[in-house]
Amino acid sequence: MSETPIAEMSFEQAMNELETVVTNLEGSQVALDESIAMYERGAALKAHCEAKLKAAEEKVAKITFGNDGQPAGLTPFDN
C-alpha cells in the first residue's frame, strides 16, 4: 500500500491503489489486523474517488450552451 496521504492523490492514483487493495484482500492470506487496515484504507480510497467523481460531474453540469447548442462557456462553480 502507498504511504501517500489519500487527500493528495489524484483520482487515478486512488483508483489504482483501491484496485490493489481489493486484489490483495481477495487473494492473500493476511493477518486479521492487516486485513482490517487494508479494508479501512480501501474504504477511504473509495470515498475519495466518489468525491472526485462528484466534483467532476458538478463541473460538467455547469457547462453552458449557446442558442446553437454548442458549448458557450462555464458558469462559475461554487464549492
Contact map, one row per residue, 1 for C-alpha under 8 A:
1110000000000000100110000000000000000000000000000000000000000000000000000000000
1111000000000000100000000000000000000000000000000000000000000000000000000000000
1111100000000000000000000000000000000000000000000000000000000000000000000000000
0111110110000000000000000000000000000000000000000000000000000000000000000000000
0011111110000000000000000000000000000000000000000000000000000000000000000000000
0001111110000100000000000000000000000000000110010000000000000000000000000000000
0000111110000000000000000000000000000000000000010000000000000000000000000000000
0001111111000000000000000000000000000000000000000000000000000000000000000000000
0001111111111100000000000000000000000000000000000000000000000000000000000000000
0000000111111100000000000000000000000000000000000000000000000000000000000000000
0000000011111110000000000000000000000000000000011001000000000000000000000000000
0000000011111111000000000000000000000000000000000000000000000000000000000000000
0000000011111111100000000000000000000000000000000000000000000000000000000000000
0000010011111111110000000000000000000000000011011000000000000000000000000000000
0000000000111111111000000000000000000000000011001000000000000000000000000000000
0000000000011111111100000000000000000000000000000000000000000000000000000000000
1100000000001111111110000000000000000000000010000000000000000000000000000000000
0000000000000111111111000000000000000000010011000000000000000000000000000000000
0000000000000011111111100000000000000000000000000000000000000000000000000000000
1000000000000001111111110000000000000000000000000000000000000000000000000000000
1000000000000000111111111000000000000110010000000000000000000000000000000000000
0000000000000000011111111100000000000000010000000000000000000000000000000000000
0000000000000000001111111111000000000000000000000000000000000000000000000000000
0000000000000000000111111111000000000000000000000000000000000000000000000000000
0000000000000000000011111111010000100110000000000000000000000000000000000000000
0000000000000000000001111111000000000000000000000000000000000000000000000000000
0000000000000000000000111111100000000000000000000000000000000000000000000000000
0000000000000000000000111111110000000000000000000000000000000000000000000000000
0000000000000000000000000011111000000000000000000000000000000000000000000000000
0000000000000000000000001001111101100000000000000000000000000000000000000000000
0000000000000000000000000000111111100000000000000000000000000000000000000000000
0000000000000000000000000000011111110000000000000000000000000000000000000000000
0000000000000000000000000000001111111000000000000000000000000000000000000000000
0000000000000000000000000000011111111100000000000000000000000000000000000000000
0000000000000000000000001000011111111110000000000000000000000000000000000000000
0000000000000000000000000000000111111111000000000000000000000000000000000000000
0000000000000000000000000000000011111111100000000000000000000000000000000000000
0000000000000000000010001000000001111111110000000000000000000000000000000000000
0000000000000000000010001000000000111111111000000000000000000000000000000000000
0000000000000000000000000000000000011111111100000000000000000000000000000000000
0000000000000000000000000000000000001111111110000000000000000000000000000000000
0000000000000000010011000000000000000111111111000000000000000000000000000000000
0000000000000000000000000000000000000011111111100000000000000000000000000000000
0000010000000000000000000000000000000001111111110000000000000000000000000000000
0000010000000110110000000000000000000000111111111000000000000000000000000000000
0000000000000110010000000000000000000000011111111100000000000000000000000000000
0000000000000000000000000000000000000000001111111110000000000000000000000000000
0000011000100100000000000000000000000000000111111111000000000000000000000000000
0000000000100110000000000000000000000000000011111111100000000000000000000000000
0000000000000000000000000000000000000000000001111111110000000000000000000000000
0000000000000000000000000000000000000000000000111111111000000000000000000000000
0000000000100000000000000000000000000000000000011111111100000000000000000000000
0000000000000000000000000000000000000000000000001111111110000000000000000000000
0000000000000000000000000000000000000000000000000111111111000000000000000000000
0000000000000000000000000000000000000000000000000011111111100000000000000000000
0000000000000000000000000000000000000000000000000001111111110000000000000000000
0000000000000000000000000000000000000000000000000000111111111000000000000000000
0000000000000000000000000000000000000000000000000000011111111100000000000000100
0000000000000000000000000000000000000000000000000000001111111110000000000000100
0000000000000000000000000000000000000000000000000000000111111110000000000000000
0000000000000000000000000000000000000000000000000000000011111110000000000000000
0000000000000000000000000000000000000000000000000000000001111111000000000111100
0000000000000000000000000000000000000000000000000000000000111111100000111110000
0000000000000000000000000000000000000000000000000000000000000111110000111110000
0000000000000000000000000000000000000000000000000000000000000011111111111000000
0000000000000000000000000000000000000000000000000000000000000001111111110000000
0000000000000000000000000000000000000000000000000000000000000000111111000000000
0000000000000000000000000000000000000000000000000000000000000000111111000000000
0000000000000000000000000000000000000000000000000000000000000000111111100000000
0000000000000000000000000000000000000000000000000000000000000000111111110000000
0000000000000000000000000000000000000000000000000000000000000011110011111000000
0000000000000000000000000000000000000000000000000000000000000011110001111100000
0000000000000000000000000000000000000000000000000000000000000011100000111110000
0000000000000000000000000000000000000000000000000000000000000111000000011111000
0000000000000000000000000000000000000000000000000000000000000111000000001111100
0000000000000000000000000000000000000000000000000000000000000100000000000111110
0000000000000000000000000000000000000000000000000000000001100100000000000011111
0000000000000000000000000000000000000000000000000000000000000000000000000001111
0000000000000000000000000000000000000000000000000000000000000000000000000000111
